[in-house]
Structures are given as C-alpha cells and as structure tokens.
Amino acid sequence: MENPRSTDGIVFNKAVQFIKNSENPALAEALREDKNTYKPHKMGPEIPVTSAYIDISGNKTLGYGSERDEDFFSKEDIESDLRRQVRTRLNYLNSIKSEDGKSIPLTVNQKVSLISLLYNSANEKNMVEPDSPDNSVFKDIAPNAYSALTKAGGPDLESLVFELFSPKAGLTKGKTSESKGELIQINGLVNRRKAEAMNDNAFAEIYNRLVTQ
C-alpha cells in the first residue's frame, strides 16, 4: 500500500499555489513580476505588497490572508509565512485518523482542497497544538464533515462535499462589517468553496450534482 505521505511534497506545492491564486491573486501576480506595490482590489488604491488590506469580509489582513498583526518586513517574509501556514495544515490533515485508526485515503487534489479550506476557515494556532487527540479543530468547524471524513472503511465523499463545499450546507457563511455580528452567506466564500470542490474530479462530480438538485 502506498505511503499516504509519499506525495506530501506535491500536495504542499500545489496547495501553496492554489491558496496564492485563491486568497490574493493580485498579490501573487505582483510578486511574480517583482513589483513593490499592487492593487488588492481593482477599484482601490495601490499599496505596498507588504502592507495590510481589507478582505471580502471587511477584515484587515495581510499577504495571502495572514493572521499576523504587523506588516511584513519583506517579500520573502510573505512567502515564508504562507509556506509555514500551509505546512501546518498539511501536517494537521495528515494527523487525522479514521474511526478504525487508519490513515485516510485522499487524492493529492482532495488534500489540496481540504488544506485550502482549513487555511481559509481555521485558526493556525489551533492546529499547532490540537486541543485533543481526536483533532477537535476540524470537528469544531464542521462536525458532520469530520464524521464523513473519518468514517471507518474510507471517507463518505458525498456527505463530505455537501457539508464543506455546497452553498446550502458548506462553510460559506461569515461575519462582515455590515452584518452586525451575524453570520451571513458571503459570495466570496461560496466561490472559494466551489473552486475547492472543482479542484478534484470526484469532489466536482458530487458538487455539480448537489447544486443542480
């Protein structure tokens, strides 16, 4: 049987690129072209690549959705921060076991999609030191999806896609500066979940079927 971690290098590199293009494609393009400034939003002003901007939820953020409080020191600092966060989530995902104590069989692209979702939905510090041996971070943000992922004998992909990515039940809600503290469905999150689902053929087939029902 193939070592489930034998493809970790491929998963890591694909996840880094996927998150760059999902979190802040304008920044990714600016850094590829070695620019010092860019526009986080097409209609907004140019800002230094190392500075904070306002995301789709109206929150202050930096780089590729970083949780840090201070501006980055350099372009290299932006890249290293992203890679550290992706590595944390990859290690965390690998640590999750099925109900019968086995590694969970996931394709490279399925892992990339789940890393992207965890990057977008779960605080990094809760994955560095998980609250309990049963990986409560994933269970806390999506308990039904966690049950589907860890099902004995292999993940229930139908339920997993429905609970994580579908507009009806997926992680598509958040608080914005205009929602007065209430969770509302955010178009940017709907689009992010769709992109994650479409990243894998099996996920995409289920997602397309679910959204047309």
KEKE-3310 file (N, C-alpha, C; in steps of 0.2 Angstrom, whole numbers, plus 5000, padded with zeros to 4 digits):
npx = (5004:5003:5012:5004:5010:5019:5017:5017:5026:5021:5008:5010:5016:5007:4996:5001:5002:4988:4982:4988:4983:4969:4967:4973:4975:4980:4991:4999:5002:5009:5020:5026:5030:5040:5036:5034:5022:5004:4987:4975:4962:4953:4947:4953:4966:4984:4995:5009:5016:5019:5010:4994:4977:4960:4949:4937:4927:4928:4938:4954:4968:4984:4996:4993:4980:4985:4986:4993:4998:5006:5013:5022:5040:5047:5046:5050:5047:5033:5031:5037:5029:5016:5020:5024:5011:5004:5011:5009:4995:4995:5002:4993:4982:4986:4988:4975:4965:4955:4940:4943:4956:4965:4975:4969:4962:4966:4966:4979:4974:4962:4967:4974:4962:4956:4966:4966:4953:4955:4965:4958:4947:4950:4959:4977:4984:4977:4980:4993:4995:4984:4968:4964:4967:4958:4958:4951:4949:4945:4933:4926:4924:4917:4907:4899:4905:4918:4915:4911:4923:4931:4925:4924:4933:4934:4932:4916:4912:4902:4894:4904:4908:4895:4894:4905:4907:4896:4883:4872:4874:4888:4904:4901:4897:4900:4905:4903:4908:4896:4886:4882:4887:4881:4881:4882:4878:4892:4897:4910:4915:4907:4911:4924:4923:4917:4928:4937:4930:4929:4942:4945:4942:4932:4926:4921:4912:4902:4899:4893:4882:4875:4872:4863:4852)
npy = (4994:5011:5024:5036:5048:5050:5058:5071:5082:5086:5088:5099:5109:5111:5116:5128:5135:5135:5142:5154:5159:5159:5167:5179:5184:5195:5200:5189:5189:5202:5199:5189:5197:5205:5217:5231:5237:5235:5233:5227:5227:5229:5242:5249:5258:5258:5249:5245:5229:5223:5228:5229:5225:5226:5213:5202:5200:5212:5213:5217:5212:5203:5200:5184:5182:5182:5179:5187:5202:5213:5222:5214:5212:5210:5205:5191:5187:5187:5176:5165:5165:5161:5148:5142:5142:5133:5122:5118:5116:5105:5095:5094:5089:5077:5071:5067:5053:5039:5032:5019:5020:5021:5029:5041:5039:5049:5059:5068:5080:5081:5083:5095:5103:5102:5107:5120:5124:5123:5132:5144:5144:5140:5143:5145:5143:5134:5122:5119:5115:5104:5103:5091:5073:5069:5078:5091:5103:5103:5095:5105:5116:5110:5098:5087:5085:5081:5069:5062:5062:5054:5042:5024:5013:5021:5038:5046:5053:5060:5065:5073:5082:5089:5094:5103:5110:5114:5126:5126:5119:5121:5128:5143:5154:5170:5183:5200:5218:5224:5215:5216:5208:5195:5179:5178:5173:5173:5179:5178:5167:5157:5156:5152:5140:5133:5133:5125:5113:5110:5107:5094:5079:5069:5076:5087:5081:5076:5089:5096:5089:5090:5104:5106:5099)
npz = (5000:4996:5004:5013:5015:5005:4994:4999:4996:4983:4986:4995:4987:4977:4985:4990:4979:4975:4985:4985:4973:4976:4988:4986:4972:4965:4972:4971:4957:4957:4964:4957:4946:4953:4958:4969:4974:4973:4968:4979:4977:4962:4960:4969:4979:4975:4985:4996:4994:5005:5015:5024:5020:5016:5017:5009:5018:5025:5034:5041:5034:5029:5016:5010:5016:5029:5047:5055:5065:5062:5048:5034:5033:5022:5004:5004:5017:5016:5008:5015:5027:5021:5017:5029:5035:5027:5028:5041:5041:5032:5039:5050:5044:5039:5052:5056:5059:5054:5060:5063:5066:5055:5042:5032:5016:5003:4988:4980:4975:4982:4995:4994:4992:5004:5013:5008:5012:5026:5028:5025:5034:5048:5063:5063:5075:5082:5076:5078:5091:5094:5102:5107:5106:5096:5086:5087:5080:5067:5069:5076:5068:5057:5061:5055:5043:5047:5053:5041:5034:5043:5043:5046:5035:5025:5018:5017:5004:4997:5008:5014:5004:5003:5016:5017:5005:4998:4993:5001:5013:5016:5021:5020:5026:5035:5045:5042:5040:5039:5043:5056:5067:5064:5056:5039:5022:5011:4996:4991:4998:4995:4981:4984:4990:4980:4970:4977:4978:4964:4961:4962:4954:4958:4969:4962:4953:4962:4968:4957:4955:4967:4967:4957:4961)
capx = (5000:5007:5013:5000:5013:5024:5015:5017:5029:5017:5002:5012:5017:5000:4992:5004:4999:4981:4980:4990:4978:4963:4967:4975:4979:4983:4997:5003:5005:5014:5026:5029:5033:5044:5033:5034:5015:4999:4980:4971:4955:4953:4945:4956:4972:4990:4998:5015:5015:5020:5005:4988:4972:4953:4947:4930:4923:4929:4943:4961:4973:4990:4998:4989:4976:4989:4983:4998:4996:5011:5015:5028:5046:5049:5043:5052:5043:5026:5031:5039:5023:5012:5023:5023:5004:5002:5014:5005:4989:4996:5004:4987:4977:4989:4987:4968:4964:4948:4937:4946:4963:4969:4976:4963:4964:4963:4970:4983:4969:4957:4971:4974:4956:4955:4971:4964:4948:4957:4968:4953:4942:4953:4965:4983:4987:4973:4982:5000:4994:4977:4965:4963:4969:4953:4958:4944:4949:4941:4927:4923:4921:4912:4907:4897:4910:4923:4912:4911:4930:4934:4921:4928:4932:4935:4928:4910:4914:4895:4892:4910:4907:4889:4895:4910:4908:4889:4881:4867:4877:4895:4907:4900:4895:4904:4903:4906:4907:4889:4881:4881:4889:4878:4883:4878:4882:4896:4898:4917:4916:4903:4915:4930:4921:4916:4934:4940:4927:4931:4949:4946:4937:4927:4923:4917:4906:4897:4897:4889:4876:4872:4870:4858:4846)
capy = (5000:5017:5028:5042:5054:5050:5063:5077:5087:5088:5092:5106:5114:5113:5119:5134:5139:5136:5147:5161:5161:5160:5172:5186:5183:5202:5200:5183:5192:5207:5196:5186:5202:5208:5224:5233:5239:5232:5234:5222:5227:5233:5249:5253:5262:5254:5249:5241:5222:5221:5231:5226:5227:5224:5207:5202:5201:5218:5212:5219:5206:5204:5195:5179:5181:5181:5181:5191:5209:5218:5222:5210:5215:5209:5200:5185:5186:5185:5169:5161:5165:5157:5141:5139:5140:5128:5116:5117:5112:5098:5091:5093:5085:5070:5068:5064:5046:5036:5029:5012:5021:5021:5035:5042:5038:5055:5060:5074:5086:5081:5086:5102:5107:5102:5112:5127:5126:5124:5139:5149:5143:5138:5147:5141:5141:5128:5116:5118:5111:5102:5103:5085:5068:5067:5083:5094:5109:5101:5093:5111:5120:5106:5091:5082:5084:5077:5062:5059:5061:5049:5036:5018:5010:5026:5044:5047:5059:5063:5069:5077:5088:5093:5098:5108:5115:5116:5133:5125:5117:5121:5134:5148:5160:5173:5190:5206:5224:5226:5210:5217:5202:5189:5175:5178:5169:5178:5177:5176:5161:5152:5155:5149:5133:5130:5132:5119:5107:5109:5106:5087:5076:5066:5081:5091:5077:5077:5096:5098:5085:5093:5111:5106:5096)
capz = (5000:4996:5010:5012:5015:5000:4990:5003:4993:4978:4989:4998:4982:4974:4990:4990:4973:4975:4990:4982:4967:4979:4993:4984:4965:4963:4975:4968:4951:4958:4967:4951:4942:4957:4960:4976:4975:4969:4970:4981:4973:4955:4960:4975:4978:4975:4992:4996:4994:5012:5019:5026:5015:5018:5013:5006:5024:5028:5039:5040:5033:5025:5012:5007:5021:5035:5053:5059:5067:5059:5041:5033:5033:5015:5000:5006:5023:5014:5005:5021:5031:5018:5017:5036:5037:5023:5031:5047:5039:5029:5045:5054:5040:5040:5058:5057:5058:5053:5066:5064:5067:5049:5038:5027:5009:4999:4982:4980:4974:4988:5001:4992:4993:5012:5016:5007:5017:5033:5028:5025:5039:5054:5065:5063:5082:5085:5073:5080:5097:5094:5108:5110:5102:5091:5081:5088:5076:5061:5072:5079:5062:5053:5064:5051:5038:5051:5054:5035:5033:5047:5043:5045:5029:5020:5019:5014:5000:4996:5014:5015:4999:5005:5022:5017:4999:4995:4995:5006:5020:5017:5025:5015:5029:5039:5048:5038:5043:5038:5045:5063:5071:5062:5050:5033:5016:5008:4989:4990:5001:4990:4976:4986:4991:4973:4967:4981:4975:4957:4961:4962:4949:4962:4973:4957:4951:4968:4969:4952:4956:4973:4966:4952:4964)
cpx = (5004:5007:5009:5003:5019:5023:5015:5020:5025:5011:5004:5013:5011:4996:4994:5001:4992:4979:4982:4985:4971:4962:4969:4979:4982:4990:5002:5006:5010:5020:5030:5033:5038:5042:5033:5027:5011:4992:4977:4965:4956:4952:4948:4963:4978:4993:5004:5013:5015:5015:4998:4983:4965:4951:4940:4925:4923:4934:4950:4965:4979:4992:4993:4984:4979:4985:4987:4995:5000:5012:5021:5034:5048:5045:5044:5048:5036:5026:5032:5033:5018:5014:5022:5016:5002:5005:5011:4998:4989:4998:4997:4982:4980:4988:4980:4968:4957:4946:4940:4954:4968:4970:4971:4965:4961:4968:4974:4978:4964:4961:4972:4968:4955:4960:4969:4958:4950:4961:4963:4948:4944:4959:4971:4985:4983:4976:4989:4999:4986:4974:4965:4966:4964:4953:4952:4944:4944:4934:4923:4920:4916:4911:4904:4902:4916:4921:4912:4918:4933:4930:4926:4927:4934:4930:4921:4910:4907:4894:4898:4909:4901:4890:4900:4909:4901:4887:4876:4869:4884:4897:4907:4898:4900:4901:4907:4905:4900:4884:4879:4882:4886:4881:4879:4882:4886:4898:4905:4918:4912:4908:4922:4929:4920:4923:4938:4937:4929:4938:4950:4940:4931:4923:4918:4911:4900:4894:4892:4882:4872:4868:4864:4852:4841)
cpy = (5006:5021:5034:5048:5055:5055:5070:5083:5090:5091:5099:5111:5116:5117:5127:5138:5140:5142:5154:5164:5162:5166:5179:5185:5190:5202:5195:5186:5197:5204:5192:5191:5206:5215:5225:5235:5235:5235:5228:5221:5232:5240:5253:5256:5256:5255:5245:5234:5220:5223:5227:5229:5225:5218:5207:5202:5208:5218:5214:5212:5208:5198:5190:5177:5179:5183:5186:5199:5214:5217:5217:5215:5215:5205:5193:5183:5184:5178:5164:5160:5160:5149:5138:5137:5134:5121:5114:5113:5106:5093:5089:5088:5078:5067:5065:5057:5044:5033:5022:5013:5021:5028:5035:5043:5044:5056:5067:5080:5087:5084:5093:5106:5107:5107:5119:5129:5127:5131:5145:5149:5142:5141:5143:5139:5135:5121:5115:5114:5110:5101:5096:5080:5067:5073:5087:5101:5108:5099:5100:5115:5116:5099:5086:5080:5080:5070:5058:5058:5055:5043:5029:5015:5015:5032:5043:5053:5063:5068:5075:5084:5092:5097:5104:5113:5117:5122:5132:5124:5119:5127:5140:5155:5163:5180:5195:5212:5227:5221:5211:5211:5195:5186:5176:5175:5175:5175:5174:5169:5155:5151:5151:5141:5129:5128:5126:5113:5105:5107:5098:5084:5073:5071:5085:5087:5077:5084:5098:5095:5088:5100:5111:5102:5101)
cpz = (5000:5002:5009:5012:5009:4995:4993:4999:4987:4981:4992:4992:4978:4978:4990:4984:4972:4979:4988:4977:4970:4984:4990:4977:4963:4966:4972:4961:4952:4960:4961:4947:4946:4958:4967:4978:4971:4971:4972:4978:4967:4956:4966:4974:4977:4982:4991:4997:5001:5017:5020:5021:5019:5014:5012:5012:5028:5034:5037:5039:5029:5021:5009:5013:5028:5041:5058:5060:5063:5052:5040:5032:5026:5011:5002:5012:5021:5012:5011:5026:5028:5018:5024:5037:5033:5026:5037:5046:5036:5035:5049:5050:5040:5046:5060:5055:5057:5059:5068:5064:5061:5046:5033:5020:5005:4994:4984:4980:4980:4994:5000:4994:5001:5015:5014:5011:5024:5034:5029:5031:5047:5056:5066:5070:5085:5082:5075:5086:5097:5101:5111:5104:5096:5086:5081:5083:5070:5063:5074:5073:5058:5056:5060:5046:5041:5051:5047:5033:5036:5047:5042:5038:5023:5020:5015:5010:4998:5002:5015:5010:5001:5011:5021:5011:4996:4997:5001:5013:5021:5021:5021:5019:5034:5041:5044:5042:5043:5041:5053:5068:5069:5056:5044:5027:5012:5001:4988:4993:4997:4984:4978:4987:4985:4970:4971:4979:4968:4956:4960:4958:4953:4966:4968:4954:4956:4968:4964:4952:4961:4971:4961:4955:4966)
residu = (MET:GLU:ASN:PRO:ARG:SER:THR:ASP:GLY:ILE:VAL:PHE:ASN:LYS:ALA:VAL:GLN:PHE:ILE:LYS:ASN:SER:GLU:ASN:PRO:ALA:LEU:ALA:GLU:ALA:LEU:ARG:GLU:ASP:LYS:ASN:THR:TYR:LYS:PRO:HIS:LYS:MET:GLY:PRO:GLU:ILE:PRO:VAL:THR:SER:ALA:TYR:ILE:ASP:ILE:SER:GLY:ASN:LYS:THR:LEU:GLY:TYR:GLY:SER:GLU:ARG:ASP:GLU:ASP:PHE:PHE:SER:LYS:GLU:ASP:ILE:GLU:SER:ASP:LEU:ARG:ARG:GLN:VAL:ARG:THR:ARG:LEU:ASN:TYR:LEU:ASN:SER:ILE:LYS:SER:GLU:ASP:GLY:LYS:SER:ILE:PRO:LEU:THR:VAL:ASN:GLN:LYS:VAL:SER:LEU:ILE:SER:LEU:LEU:TYR:ASN:SER:ALA:ASN:GLU:LYS:ASN:MET:VAL:GLU:PRO:ASP:SER:PRO:ASP:ASN:SER:VAL:PHE:LYS:ASP:ILE:ALA:PRO:ASN:ALA:TYR:SER:ALA:LEU:THR:LYS:ALA:GLY:GLY:PRO:ASP:LEU:GLU:SER:LEU:VAL:PHE:GLU:LEU:PHE:SER:PRO:LYS:ALA:GLY:LEU:THR:LYS:GLY:LYS:THR:SER:GLU:SER:LYS:GLY:GLU:LEU:ILE:GLN:ILE:ASN:GLY:LEU:VAL:ASN:ARG:ARG:LYS:ALA:GLU:ALA:MET:ASN:ASP:ASN:ALA:PHE:ALA:GLU:ILE:TYR:ASN:ARG:LEU:VAL:THR:GLN)
# end
